Amino acid sequence: MLNSLTAKIVSFLKSLGCGEVNLILSRPGTVAFNMKDQFVEKKVIDKRFQFLKNTQTDISERKLKRFVGTEQFLLIEKLSKKNKQIYSGKINSGQITHIDKGNLNLGDFVKVKIVDSTPFYLKAEQI
């Protein structure tokens, strides 16, 4: 069900090793948005979109796993949106990293050990 363009995009993403890609379906203000009657069937679009999303997630997961077990410096930037006992920040190389709030404060720059990864962020413990 993948057309040649979708296959080329997937190949391109894999060759770059992109860990983050903004996948957006047609939105207001774009040429695609005004082509509803000329568009590919929704089920085909959804299948292609899901395939691209899964490819990007797999790449991201592999890229983030390489940090597990390493020591990094983490800048505490904000409270997690989903759990107020977790801070979110970024390590030196820019990856989003979560850590238990503990006795940390916003703006702290702390040494951490990366203990786990997901396709979307790292998990750390303070050293």
ZAVEXMAR-926346 format. One record per atom (N, C-alpha, C): residue number from 1; residue in three letters; y, z, x. Coordinates in nm, 2 decimals. Layout:
REM ZAVEXMAR-926346
@num = NUM residuo = ALA py = Y pz = Z px = X $
...
//
This chain:
REM ZAVEXMAR-926346
@num = 1 residuo = MET py = -0.12 pz = 0.00 px = 0.08 $
@num = 1 residuo = MET py = 0.00 pz = 0.00 px = 0.00 $
@num = 1 residuo = MET py = 0.13 pz = 0.00 px = 0.09 $
@num = 2 residuo = LEU py = 0.11 pz = 0.01 px = 0.22 $
@num = 2 residuo = LEU py = 0.23 pz = 0.00 px = 0.31 $
@num = 2 residuo = LEU py = 0.26 pz = -0.14 px = 0.33 $
@num = 3 residuo = ASN py = 0.39 pz = -0.17 px = 0.32 $
@num = 3 residuo = ASN py = 0.43 pz = -0.31 px = 0.35 $
@num = 3 residuo = ASN py = 0.46 pz = -0.31 px = 0.50 $
@num = 4 residuo = SER py = 0.49 pz = -0.43 px = 0.55 $
@num = 4 residuo = SER py = 0.52 pz = -0.45 px = 0.70 $
@num = 4 residuo = SER py = 0.64 pz = -0.37 px = 0.74 $
@num = 5 residuo = LEU py = 0.74 pz = -0.36 px = 0.66 $
@num = 5 residuo = LEU py = 0.86 pz = -0.28 px = 0.70 $
@num = 5 residuo = LEU py = 0.83 pz = -0.13 px = 0.71 $
@num = 6 residuo = THR py = 0.76 pz = -0.08 px = 0.62 $
@num = 6 residuo = THR py = 0.72 pz = 0.06 px = 0.62 $
@num = 6 residuo = THR py = 0.63 pz = 0.09 px = 0.75 $
@num = 7 residuo = ALA py = 0.54 pz = 0.00 px = 0.77 $
@num = 7 residuo = ALA py = 0.45 pz = 0.01 px = 0.89 $
@num = 7 residuo = ALA py = 0.53 pz = 0.01 px = 1.02 $
@num = 8 residuo = LYS py = 0.64 pz = -0.08 px = 1.02 $
@num = 8 residuo = LYS py = 0.73 pz = -0.08 px = 1.14 $
@num = 8 residuo = LYS py = 0.81 pz = 0.05 px = 1.16 $
@num = 9 residuo = ILE py = 0.85 pz = 0.10 px = 1.05 $
@num = 9 residuo = ILE py = 0.93 pz = 0.22 px = 1.05 $
@num = 9 residuo = ILE py = 0.84 pz = 0.34 px = 1.10 $
@num = 10 residuo = VAL py = 0.72 pz = 0.35 px = 1.05 $
@num = 10 residuo = VAL py = 0.62 pz = 0.45 px = 1.10 $
@num = 10 residuo = VAL py = 0.60 pz = 0.43 px = 1.25 $
@num = 11 residuo = SER py = 0.57 pz = 0.31 px = 1.29 $
@num = 11 residuo = SER py = 0.55 pz = 0.29 px = 1.43 $
@num = 11 residuo = SER py = 0.67 pz = 0.33 px = 1.52 $
@num = 12 residuo = PHE py = 0.79 pz = 0.30 px = 1.47 $
@num = 12 residuo = PHE py = 0.91 pz = 0.33 px = 1.54 $
@num = 12 residuo = PHE py = 0.93 pz = 0.48 px = 1.55 $
@num = 13 residuo = LEU py = 0.90 pz = 0.55 px = 1.44 $
@num = 13 residuo = LEU py = 0.91 pz = 0.70 px = 1.44 $
@num = 13 residuo = LEU py = 0.81 pz = 0.76 px = 1.54 $
@num = 14 residuo = LYS py = 0.69 pz = 0.71 px = 1.54 $
@num = 14 residuo = LYS py = 0.59 pz = 0.76 px = 1.63 $
@num = 14 residuo = LYS py = 0.63 pz = 0.73 px = 1.78 $
@num = 15 residuo = SER py = 0.68 pz = 0.61 px = 1.80 $
@num = 15 residuo = SER py = 0.72 pz = 0.58 px = 1.94 $
@num = 15 residuo = SER py = 0.83 pz = 0.67 px = 1.99 $
@num = 16 residuo = LEU py = 0.92 pz = 0.70 px = 1.90 $
@num = 16 residuo = LEU py = 1.04 pz = 0.79 px = 1.94 $
@num = 16 residuo = LEU py = 1.00 pz = 0.94 px = 1.94 $
@num = 17 residuo = GLY py = 0.89 pz = 0.97 px = 1.87 $
@num = 17 residuo = GLY py = 0.86 pz = 1.11 px = 1.85 $
@num = 17 residuo = GLY py = 0.96 pz = 1.19 px = 1.78 $
@num = 18 residuo = CYS py = 1.02 pz = 1.13 px = 1.68 $
@num = 18 residuo = CYS py = 1.13 pz = 1.20 px = 1.60 $
@num = 18 residuo = CYS py = 1.07 pz = 1.32 px = 1.53 $
@num = 19 residuo = GLY py = 1.13 pz = 1.43 px = 1.56 $
@num = 19 residuo = GLY py = 1.09 pz = 1.56 px = 1.49 $
@num = 19 residuo = GLY py = 1.17 pz = 1.58 px = 1.36 $
@num = 20 residuo = GLU py = 1.28 pz = 1.52 px = 1.35 $
@num = 20 residuo = GLU py = 1.37 pz = 1.53 px = 1.23 $
@num = 20 residuo = GLU py = 1.42 pz = 1.40 px = 1.19 $
@num = 21 residuo = VAL py = 1.39 pz = 1.37 px = 1.06 $
@num = 21 residuo = VAL py = 1.44 pz = 1.24 px = 1.01 $
@num = 21 residuo = VAL py = 1.49 pz = 1.27 px = 0.87 $
@num = 22 residuo = ASN py = 1.61 pz = 1.22 px = 0.83 $
@num = 22 residuo = ASN py = 1.66 pz = 1.23 px = 0.70 $
@num = 22 residuo = ASN py = 1.60 pz = 1.12 px = 0.61 $
@num = 23 residuo = LEU py = 1.51 pz = 1.15 px = 0.52 $
@num = 23 residuo = LEU py = 1.45 pz = 1.05 px = 0.43 $
@num = 23 residuo = LEU py = 1.52 pz = 1.06 px = 0.30 $
@num = 24 residuo = ILE py = 1.59 pz = 0.96 px = 0.26 $
@num = 24 residuo = ILE py = 1.67 pz = 0.96 px = 0.14 $
@num = 24 residuo = ILE py = 1.63 pz = 0.84 px = 0.05 $
@num = 25 residuo = LEU py = 1.60 pz = 0.86 px = -0.07 $
@num = 25 residuo = LEU py = 1.57 pz = 0.75 px = -0.16 $
@num = 25 residuo = LEU py = 1.71 pz = 0.70 px = -0.20 $
@num = 26 residuo = SER py = 1.71 pz = 0.59 px = -0.28 $
@num = 26 residuo = SER py = 1.84 pz = 0.53 px = -0.32 $
@num = 26 residuo = SER py = 1.93 pz = 0.64 px = -0.38 $
@num = 27 residuo = ARG py = 2.05 pz = 0.63 px = -0.34 $
@num = 27 residuo = ARG py = 2.15 pz = 0.73 px = -0.40 $
@num = 27 residuo = ARG py = 2.28 pz = 0.66 px = -0.44 $
@num = 28 residuo = PRO py = 2.35 pz = 0.72 px = -0.53 $
@num = 28 residuo = PRO py = 2.48 pz = 0.66 px = -0.58 $
@num = 28 residuo = PRO py = 2.57 pz = 0.61 px = -0.46 $
@num = 29 residuo = GLY py = 2.62 pz = 0.49 px = -0.48 $
@num = 29 residuo = GLY py = 2.71 pz = 0.44 px = -0.38 $
@num = 29 residuo = GLY py = 2.64 pz = 0.35 px = -0.28 $
@num = 30 residuo = THR py = 2.51 pz = 0.34 px = -0.29 $
@num = 30 residuo = THR py = 2.44 pz = 0.25 px = -0.20 $
@num = 30 residuo = THR py = 2.40 pz = 0.12 px = -0.27 $
@num = 31 residuo = VAL py = 2.37 pz = 0.01 px = -0.19 $
@num = 31 residuo = VAL py = 2.33 pz = -0.11 px = -0.25 $
@num = 31 residuo = VAL py = 2.20 pz = -0.09 px = -0.33 $
@num = 32 residuo = ALA py = 2.11 pz = -0.01 px = -0.27 $
@num = 32 residuo = ALA py = 1.97 pz = 0.01 px = -0.34 $
@num = 32 residuo = ALA py = 1.99 pz = 0.08 px = -0.47 $
@num = 33 residuo = PHE py = 2.09 pz = 0.16 px = -0.49 $
@num = 33 residuo = PHE py = 2.11 pz = 0.23 px = -0.61 $
@num = 33 residuo = PHE py = 2.13 pz = 0.14 px = -0.73 $
@num = 34 residuo = ASN py = 2.20 pz = 0.03 px = -0.70 $
@num = 34 residuo = ASN py = 2.24 pz = -0.07 px = -0.80 $
@num = 34 residuo = ASN py = 2.14 pz = -0.18 px = -0.82 $
@num = 35 residuo = MET py = 2.02 pz = -0.17 px = -0.75 $
@num = 35 residuo = MET py = 1.92 pz = -0.27 px = -0.76 $
@num = 35 residuo = MET py = 1.80 pz = -0.22 px = -0.84 $
@num = 36 residuo = LYS py = 1.82 pz = -0.13 px = -0.94 $
@num = 36 residuo = LYS py = 1.71 pz = -0.07 px = -1.01 $
@num = 36 residuo = LYS py = 1.61 pz = -0.17 px = -1.07 $
@num = 37 residuo = ASP py = 1.67 pz = -0.28 px = -1.13 $
@num = 37 residuo = ASP py = 1.58 pz = -0.38 px = -1.19 $
@num = 37 residuo = ASP py = 1.52 pz = -0.48 px = -1.09 $
@num = 38 residuo = GLN py = 1.56 pz = -0.47 px = -0.97 $
@num = 38 residuo = GLN py = 1.51 pz = -0.56 px = -0.86 $
@num = 38 residuo = GLN py = 1.42 pz = -0.48 px = -0.76 $
@num = 39 residuo = PHE py = 1.40 pz = -0.36 px = -0.79 $
@num = 39 residuo = PHE py = 1.34 pz = -0.27 px = -0.70 $
@num = 39 residuo = PHE py = 1.18 pz = -0.27 px = -0.71 $
@num = 40 residuo = VAL py = 1.12 pz = -0.22 px = -0.60 $
@num = 40 residuo = VAL py = 0.98 pz = -0.20 px = -0.60 $
@num = 40 residuo = VAL py = 0.94 pz = -0.09 px = -0.70 $
@num = 41 residuo = GLU py = 0.82 pz = -0.10 px = -0.75 $
@num = 41 residuo = GLU py = 0.78 pz = 0.00 px = -0.85 $
@num = 41 residuo = GLU py = 0.79 pz = 0.14 px = -0.80 $
@num = 42 residuo = LYS py = 0.83 pz = 0.24 px = -0.88 $
@num = 42 residuo = LYS py = 0.85 pz = 0.38 px = -0.84 $
@num = 42 residuo = LYS py = 0.73 pz = 0.43 px = -0.77 $
@num = 43 residuo = LYS py = 0.61 pz = 0.41 px = -0.82 $
@num = 43 residuo = LYS py = 0.49 pz = 0.46 px = -0.77 $
@num = 43 residuo = LYS py = 0.46 pz = 0.41 px = -0.62 $
@num = 44 residuo = VAL py = 0.50 pz = 0.29 px = -0.60 $
@num = 44 residuo = VAL py = 0.49 pz = 0.23 px = -0.46 $
@num = 44 residuo = VAL py = 0.60 pz = 0.30 px = -0.37 $
@num = 45 residuo = ILE py = 0.72 pz = 0.31 px = -0.42 $
@num = 45 residuo = ILE py = 0.82 pz = 0.38 px = -0.34 $
@num = 45 residuo = ILE py = 0.78 pz = 0.52 px = -0.31 $
@num = 46 residuo = ASP py = 0.73 pz = 0.60 px = -0.41 $
@num = 46 residuo = ASP py = 0.69 pz = 0.73 px = -0.39 $
@num = 46 residuo = ASP py = 0.58 pz = 0.74 px = -0.29 $
@num = 47 residuo = LYS py = 0.48 pz = 0.65 px = -0.29 $
@num = 47 residuo = LYS py = 0.37 pz = 0.65 px = -0.19 $
@num = 47 residuo = LYS py = 0.42 pz = 0.63 px = -0.05 $
@num = 48 residuo = ARG py = 0.51 pz = 0.53 px = -0.04 $
@num = 48 residuo = ARG py = 0.56 pz = 0.50 px = 0.09 $
@num = 48 residuo = ARG py = 0.65 pz = 0.61 px = 0.15 $
@num = 49 residuo = PHE py = 0.73 pz = 0.67 px = 0.06 $
@num = 49 residuo = PHE py = 0.81 pz = 0.78 px = 0.10 $
@num = 49 residuo = PHE py = 0.73 pz = 0.90 px = 0.14 $
@num = 50 residuo = GLN py = 0.62 pz = 0.93 px = 0.07 $
@num = 50 residuo = GLN py = 0.53 pz = 1.04 px = 0.11 $
@num = 50 residuo = GLN py = 0.46 pz = 1.02 px = 0.24 $
@num = 51 residuo = PHE py = 0.42 pz = 0.89 px = 0.26 $
@num = 51 residuo = PHE py = 0.36 pz = 0.86 px = 0.39 $
@num = 51 residuo = PHE py = 0.46 pz = 0.88 px = 0.51 $
@num = 52 residuo = LEU py = 0.58 pz = 0.83 px = 0.49 $
@num = 52 residuo = LEU py = 0.68 pz = 0.85 px = 0.59 $
@num = 52 residuo = LEU py = 0.71 pz = 1.00 px = 0.62 $
@num = 53 residuo = LYS py = 0.72 pz = 1.07 px = 0.51 $
@num = 53 residuo = LYS py = 0.75 pz = 1.22 px = 0.52 $
@num = 53 residuo = LYS py = 0.63 pz = 1.29 px = 0.59 $
@num = 54 residuo = ASN py = 0.51 pz = 1.25 px = 0.56 $
@num = 54 residuo = ASN py = 0.39 pz = 1.31 px = 0.62 $
@num = 54 residuo = ASN py = 0.39 pz = 1.28 px = 0.77 $
@num = 55 residuo = THR py = 0.42 pz = 1.15 px = 0.81 $
@num = 55 residuo = THR py = 0.43 pz = 1.11 px = 0.95 $
@num = 55 residuo = THR py = 0.53 pz = 1.19 px = 1.02 $
@num = 56 residuo = GLN py = 0.65 pz = 1.21 px = 0.96 $
@num = 56 residuo = GLN py = 0.76 pz = 1.28 px = 1.03 $
@num = 56 residuo = GLN py = 0.72 pz = 1.43 px = 1.04 $
@num = 57 residuo = THR py = 0.65 pz = 1.49 px = 0.94 $
@num = 57 residuo = THR py = 0.61 pz = 1.63 px = 0.95 $
@num = 57 residuo = THR py = 0.51 pz = 1.65 px = 1.06 $
@num = 58 residuo = ASP py = 0.41 pz = 1.56 px = 1.07 $
@num = 58 residuo = ASP py = 0.31 pz = 1.56 px = 1.18 $
@num = 58 residuo = ASP py = 0.38 pz = 1.56 px = 1.32 $
@num = 59 residuo = ILE py = 0.47 pz = 1.47 px = 1.34 $
@num = 59 residuo = ILE py = 0.54 pz = 1.46 px = 1.46 $
@num = 59 residuo = ILE py = 0.62 pz = 1.59 px = 1.49 $
@num = 60 residuo = SER py = 0.69 pz = 1.64 px = 1.39 $
@num = 60 residuo = SER py = 0.76 pz = 1.76 px = 1.41 $
@num = 60 residuo = SER py = 0.67 pz = 1.88 px = 1.45 $
@num = 61 residuo = GLU py = 0.56 pz = 1.89 px = 1.38 $
@num = 61 residuo = GLU py = 0.47 pz = 2.00 px = 1.40 $
@num = 61 residuo = GLU py = 0.42 pz = 2.00 px = 1.55 $
@num = 62 residuo = ARG py = 0.38 pz = 1.88 px = 1.60 $
@num = 62 residuo = ARG py = 0.33 pz = 1.86 px = 1.73 $
@num = 62 residuo = ARG py = 0.44 pz = 1.90 px = 1.83 $
@num = 63 residuo = LYS py = 0.57 pz = 1.86 px = 1.81 $
@num = 63 residuo = LYS py = 0.68 pz = 1.89 px = 1.90 $
@num = 63 residuo = LYS py = 0.71 pz = 2.04 px = 1.91 $
@num = 64 residuo = LEU py = 0.70 pz = 2.11 px = 1.79 $
@num = 64 residuo = LEU py = 0.74 pz = 2.25 px = 1.79 $
@num = 64 residuo = LEU py = 0.62 pz = 2.33 px = 1.85 $
@num = 65 residuo = LYS py = 0.50 pz = 2.29 px = 1.84 $
@num = 65 residuo = LYS py = 0.39 pz = 2.37 px = 1.89 $
@num = 65 residuo = LYS py = 0.40 pz = 2.39 px = 2.04 $
@num = 66 residuo = ARG py = 0.46 pz = 2.30 px = 2.11 $
@num = 66 residuo = ARG py = 0.47 pz = 2.31 px = 2.26 $
@num = 66 residuo = ARG py = 0.55 pz = 2.44 px = 2.30 $
@num = 67 residuo = PHE py = 0.63 pz = 2.49 px = 2.21 $
@num = 67 residuo = PHE py = 0.71 pz = 2.61 px = 2.24 $
@num = 67 residuo = PHE py = 0.63 pz = 2.74 px = 2.23 $
@num = 68 residuo = VAL py = 0.52 pz = 2.74 px = 2.16 $
@num = 68 residuo = VAL py = 0.45 pz = 2.86 px = 2.13 $
@num = 68 residuo = VAL py = 0.40 pz = 2.92 px = 2.27 $
@num = 69 residuo = GLY py = 0.43 pz = 3.05 px = 2.29 $
@num = 69 residuo = GLY py = 0.39 pz = 3.12 px = 2.41 $
@num = 69 residuo = GLY py = 0.50 pz = 3.12 px = 2.52 $
@num = 70 residuo = THR py = 0.61 pz = 3.05 px = 2.49 $
@num = 70 residuo = THR py = 0.72 pz = 3.04 px = 2.59 $
@num = 70 residuo = THR py = 0.82 pz = 3.15 px = 2.56 $
@num = 71 residuo = GLU py = 0.90 pz = 3.18 px = 2.67 $
@num = 71 residuo = GLU py = 1.01 pz = 3.27 px = 2.65 $
@num = 71 residuo = GLU py = 1.14 pz = 3.19 px = 2.64 $
@num = 72 residuo = GLN py = 1.23 pz = 3.22 px = 2.55 $
@num = 72 residuo = GLN py = 1.35 pz = 3.15 px = 2.53 $
@num = 72 residuo = GLN py = 1.46 pz = 3.24 px = 2.50 $
@num = 73 residuo = PHE py = 1.58 pz = 3.19 px = 2.50 $
@num = 73 residuo = PHE py = 1.70 pz = 3.27 px = 2.45 $
@num = 73 residuo = PHE py = 1.74 pz = 3.22 px = 2.31 $
@num = 74 residuo = LEU py = 1.76 pz = 3.31 px = 2.22 $
@num = 74 residuo = LEU py = 1.79 pz = 3.28 px = 2.08 $
@num = 74 residuo = LEU py = 1.93 pz = 3.33 px = 2.04 $
@num = 75 residuo = LEU py = 2.01 pz = 3.24 px = 1.98 $
@num = 75 residuo = LEU py = 2.14 pz = 3.28 px = 1.93 $
@num = 75 residuo = LEU py = 2.11 pz = 3.31 px = 1.78 $
@num = 76 residuo = ILE py = 2.14 pz = 3.43 px = 1.73 $
@num = 76 residuo = ILE py = 2.12 pz = 3.47 px = 1.59 $
@num = 76 residuo = ILE py = 2.24 pz = 3.42 px = 1.52 $
@num = 77 residuo = GLU py = 2.21 pz = 3.33 px = 1.42 $
@num = 77 residuo = GLU py = 2.32 pz = 3.26 px = 1.35 $
@num = 77 residuo = GLU py = 2.34 pz = 3.31 px = 1.20 $
@num = 78 residuo = LYS py = 2.23 pz = 3.34 px = 1.13 $
@num = 78 residuo = LYS py = 2.25 pz = 3.37 px = 0.99 $
@num = 78 residuo = LYS py = 2.12 pz = 3.43 px = 0.94 $
@num = 79 residuo = LEU py = 2.14 pz = 3.49 px = 0.82 $
@num = 79 residuo = LEU py = 2.02 pz = 3.55 px = 0.75 $
@num = 79 residuo = LEU py = 1.94 pz = 3.43 px = 0.69 $
@num = 80 residuo = SER py = 1.81 pz = 3.44 px = 0.69 $
@num = 80 residuo = SER py = 1.73 pz = 3.34 px = 0.63 $
@num = 80 residuo = SER py = 1.76 pz = 3.33 px = 0.48 $
@num = 81 residuo = LYS py = 1.76 pz = 3.21 px = 0.43 $
@num = 81 residuo = LYS py = 1.79 pz = 3.18 px = 0.29 $
@num = 81 residuo = LYS py = 1.68 pz = 3.24 px = 0.20 $
@num = 82 residuo = LYS py = 1.56 pz = 3.25 px = 0.25 $
@num = 82 residuo = LYS py = 1.44 pz = 3.29 px = 0.16 $
@num = 82 residuo = LYS py = 1.40 pz = 3.44 px = 0.18 $
@num = 83 residuo = ASN py = 1.44 pz = 3.50 px = 0.29 $
@num = 83 residuo = ASN py = 1.40 pz = 3.64 px = 0.32 $
@num = 83 residuo = ASN py = 1.51 pz = 3.71 px = 0.39 $
@num = 84 residuo = LYS py = 1.57 pz = 3.81 px = 0.33 $
@num = 84 residuo = LYS py = 1.69 pz = 3.88 px = 0.39 $
@num = 84 residuo = LYS py = 1.65 pz = 3.97 px = 0.50 $
@num = 85 residuo = GLN py = 1.52 pz = 3.98 px = 0.53 $
@num = 85 residuo = GLN py = 1.47 pz = 4.06 px = 0.65 $
@num = 85 residuo = GLN py = 1.45 pz = 3.98 px = 0.77 $
@num = 86 residuo = ILE py = 1.48 pz = 3.85 px = 0.76 $
@num = 86 residuo = ILE py = 1.46 pz = 3.75 px = 0.87 $
@num = 86 residuo = ILE py = 1.60 pz = 3.69 px = 0.91 $
@num = 87 residuo = TYR py = 1.62 pz = 3.68 px = 1.04 $
@num = 87 residuo = TYR py = 1.74 pz = 3.61 px = 1.09 $
@num = 87 residuo = TYR py = 1.69 pz = 3.47 px = 1.13 $
@num = 88 residuo = SER py = 1.78 pz = 3.38 px = 1.12 $
@num = 88 residuo = SER py = 1.76 pz = 3.24 px = 1.17 $
@num = 88 residuo = SER py = 1.86 pz = 3.21 px = 1.27 $
@num = 89 residuo = GLY py = 1.81 pz = 3.14 px = 1.37 $
@num = 89 residuo = GLY py = 1.90 pz = 3.10 px = 1.48 $
@num = 89 residuo = GLY py = 1.85 pz = 2.98 px = 1.55 $
@num = 90 residuo = LYS py = 1.90 pz = 2.95 px = 1.67 $
@num = 90 residuo = LYS py = 1.85 pz = 2.84 px = 1.75 $
@num = 90 residuo = LYS py = 1.83 pz = 2.88 px = 1.90 $
@num = 91 residuo = ILE py = 1.72 pz = 2.83 px = 1.95 $
@num = 91 residuo = ILE py = 1.70 pz = 2.85 px = 2.09 $
@num = 91 residuo = ILE py = 1.78 pz = 2.75 px = 2.17 $
@num = 92 residuo = ASN py = 1.79 pz = 2.76 px = 2.30 $
@num = 92 residuo = ASN py = 1.87 pz = 2.67 px = 2.39 $
@num = 92 residuo = ASN py = 1.86 pz = 2.52 px = 2.36 $
@num = 93 residuo = SER py = 1.74 pz = 2.48 px = 2.33 $
@num = 93 residuo = SER py = 1.72 pz = 2.34 px = 2.31 $
@num = 93 residuo = SER py = 1.74 pz = 2.29 px = 2.16 $
@num = 94 residuo = GLY py = 1.79 pz = 2.39 px = 2.08 $
@num = 94 residuo = GLY py = 1.83 pz = 2.35 px = 1.94 $
@num = 94 residuo = GLY py = 1.73 pz = 2.37 px = 1.83 $
@num = 95 residuo = GLN py = 1.61 pz = 2.42 px = 1.86 $
@num = 95 residuo = GLN py = 1.52 pz = 2.43 px = 1.75 $
@num = 95 residuo = GLN py = 1.55 pz = 2.55 px = 1.67 $
@num = 96 residuo = ILE py = 1.53 pz = 2.54 px = 1.53 $
@num = 96 residuo = ILE py = 1.55 pz = 2.65 px = 1.44 $
@num = 96 residuo = ILE py = 1.44 pz = 2.75 px = 1.46 $
@num = 97 residuo = THR py = 1.48 pz = 2.87 px = 1.47 $
@num = 97 residuo = THR py = 1.38 pz = 2.98 px = 1.51 $
@num = 97 residuo = THR py = 1.41 pz = 3.10 px = 1.42 $
@num = 98 residuo = HIS py = 1.31 pz = 3.16 px = 1.36 $
@num = 98 residuo = HIS py = 1.32 pz = 3.28 px = 1.28 $
@num = 98 residuo = HIS py = 1.27 pz = 3.40 px = 1.35 $
@num = 99 residuo = ILE py = 1.33 pz = 3.51 px = 1.33 $
@num = 99 residuo = ILE py = 1.29 pz = 3.64 px = 1.39 $
@num = 99 residuo = ILE py = 1.32 pz = 3.75 px = 1.29 $
@num = 100 residuo = ASP py = 1.23 pz = 3.86 px = 1.30 $
@num = 100 residuo = ASP py = 1.25 pz = 3.98 px = 1.21 $
@num = 100 residuo = ASP py = 1.39 pz = 4.03 px = 1.24 $
@num = 101 residuo = LYS py = 1.46 pz = 4.08 px = 1.14 $
@num = 101 residuo = LYS py = 1.60 pz = 4.13 px = 1.15 $
@num = 101 residuo = LYS py = 1.60 pz = 4.25 px = 1.25 $
@num = 102 residuo = GLY py = 1.51 pz = 4.34 px = 1.23 $
@num = 102 residuo = GLY py = 1.50 pz = 4.46 px = 1.32 $
@num = 102 residuo = GLY py = 1.64 pz = 4.52 px = 1.34 $
@num = 103 residuo = ASN py = 1.67 pz = 4.55 px = 1.47 $
@num = 103 residuo = ASN py = 1.80 pz = 4.60 px = 1.50 $
@num = 103 residuo = ASN py = 1.90 pz = 4.50 px = 1.56 $
@num = 104 residuo = LEU py = 1.87 pz = 4.37 px = 1.53 $
@num = 104 residuo = LEU py = 1.95 pz = 4.26 px = 1.57 $
@num = 104 residuo = LEU py = 2.08 pz = 4.24 px = 1.48 $
@num = 105 residuo = ASN py = 2.18 pz = 4.18 px = 1.53 $
@num = 105 residuo = ASN py = 2.30 pz = 4.15 px = 1.46 $
@num = 105 residuo = ASN py = 2.33 pz = 4.00 px = 1.47 $
@num = 106 residuo = LEU py = 2.41 pz = 3.95 px = 1.37 $
@num = 106 residuo = LEU py = 2.46 pz = 3.81 px = 1.38 $
@num = 106 residuo = LEU py = 2.54 pz = 3.80 px = 1.51 $
@num = 107 residuo = GLY py = 2.52 pz = 3.69 px = 1.57 $
@num = 107 residuo = GLY py = 2.59 pz = 3.66 px = 1.70 $
@num = 107 residuo = GLY py = 2.52 pz = 3.71 px = 1.82 $
@num = 108 residuo = ASP py = 2.41 pz = 3.79 px = 1.81 $
@num = 108 residuo = ASP py = 2.34 pz = 3.84 px = 1.93 $
@num = 108 residuo = ASP py = 2.27 pz = 3.72 px = 1.99 $
@num = 109 residuo = PHE py = 2.26 pz = 3.73 px = 2.13 $
@num = 109 residuo = PHE py = 2.20 pz = 3.62 px = 2.21 $
@num = 109 residuo = PHE py = 2.09 pz = 3.70 px = 2.28 $
@num = 110 residuo = VAL py = 1.96 pz = 3.68 px = 2.24 $
@num = 110 residuo = VAL py = 1.85 pz = 3.77 px = 2.28 $
@num = 110 residuo = VAL py = 1.74 pz = 3.68 px = 2.34 $
@num = 111 residuo = LYS py = 1.67 pz = 3.75 px = 2.43 $
@num = 111 residuo = LYS py = 1.55 pz = 3.69 px = 2.49 $
@num = 111 residuo = LYS py = 1.43 pz = 3.71 px = 2.40 $
@num = 112 residuo = VAL py = 1.36 pz = 3.60 px = 2.37 $
@num = 112 residuo = VAL py = 1.25 pz = 3.61 px = 2.27 $
@num = 112 residuo = VAL py = 1.12 pz = 3.54 px = 2.33 $
@num = 113 residuo = LYS py = 1.01 pz = 3.57 px = 2.26 $
@num = 113 residuo = LYS py = 0.89 pz = 3.49 px = 2.29 $
@num = 113 residuo = LYS py = 0.85 pz = 3.42 px = 2.16 $
@num = 114 residuo = ILE py = 0.83 pz = 3.29 px = 2.17 $
@num = 114 residuo = ILE py = 0.79 pz = 3.21 px = 2.06 $
@num = 114 residuo = ILE py = 0.64 pz = 3.24 px = 2.03 $
@num = 115 residuo = VAL py = 0.61 pz = 3.29 px = 1.91 $
@num = 115 residuo = VAL py = 0.48 pz = 3.34 px = 1.88 $
@num = 115 residuo = VAL py = 0.41 pz = 3.25 px = 1.78 $
@num = 116 residuo = ASP py = 0.48 pz = 3.16 px = 1.71 $
@num = 116 residuo = ASP py = 0.42 pz = 3.07 px = 1.62 $
@num = 116 residuo = ASP py = 0.51 pz = 2.95 px = 1.59 $
@num = 117 residuo = SER py = 0.46 pz = 2.85 px = 1.52 $
@num = 117 residuo = SER py = 0.54 pz = 2.74 px = 1.48 $
@num = 117 residuo = SER py = 0.49 pz = 2.68 px = 1.35 $
@num = 118 residuo = THR py = 0.58 pz = 2.62 px = 1.28 $
@num = 118 residuo = THR py = 0.55 pz = 2.55 px = 1.16 $
@num = 118 residuo = THR py = 0.60 pz = 2.41 px = 1.18 $
@num = 119 residuo = PRO py = 0.58 pz = 2.32 px = 1.09 $
@num = 119 residuo = PRO py = 0.64 pz = 2.18 px = 1.11 $
@num = 119 residuo = PRO py = 0.80 pz = 2.18 px = 1.11 $
@num = 120 residuo = PHE py = 0.86 pz = 2.30 px = 1.06 $
@num = 120 residuo = PHE py = 1.00 pz = 2.30 px = 1.04 $
@num = 120 residuo = PHE py = 1.08 pz = 2.40 px = 1.12 $
@num = 121 residuo = TYR py = 1.01 pz = 2.50 px = 1.17 $
@num = 121 residuo = TYR py = 1.08 pz = 2.60 px = 1.25 $
@num = 121 residuo = TYR py = 0.98 pz = 2.68 px = 1.34 $
@num = 122 residuo = LEU py = 1.04 pz = 2.75 px = 1.43 $
@num = 122 residuo = LEU py = 0.96 pz = 2.84 px = 1.52 $
@num = 122 residuo = LEU py = 0.97 pz = 2.99 px = 1.48 $
@num = 123 residuo = LYS py = 0.87 pz = 3.07 px = 1.51 $
@num = 123 residuo = LYS py = 0.88 pz = 3.21 px = 1.48 $
@num = 123 residuo = LYS py = 0.88 pz = 3.28 px = 1.62 $
@num = 124 residuo = ALA py = 0.97 pz = 3.38 px = 1.63 $
@num = 124 residuo = ALA py = 0.98 pz = 3.45 px = 1.76 $
@num = 124 residuo = ALA py = 0.98 pz = 3.60 px = 1.74 $
@num = 125 residuo = GLU py = 0.95 pz = 3.67 px = 1.85 $
@num = 125 residuo = GLU py = 0.96 pz = 3.82 px = 1.86 $
@num = 125 residuo = GLU py = 1.06 pz = 3.85 px = 1.98 $
@num = 126 residuo = GLN py = 1.14 pz = 3.95 px = 1.96 $
@num = 126 residuo = GLN py = 1.23 pz = 3.99 px = 2.07 $
@num = 126 residuo = GLN py = 1.15 pz = 4.05 px = 2.19 $
@num = 127 residuo = ILE py = 1.19 pz = 4.02 px = 2.31 $
@num = 127 residuo = ILE py = 1.12 pz = 4.07 px = 2.43 $
@num = 127 residuo = ILE py = 1.20 pz = 4.19 px = 2.48 $
//
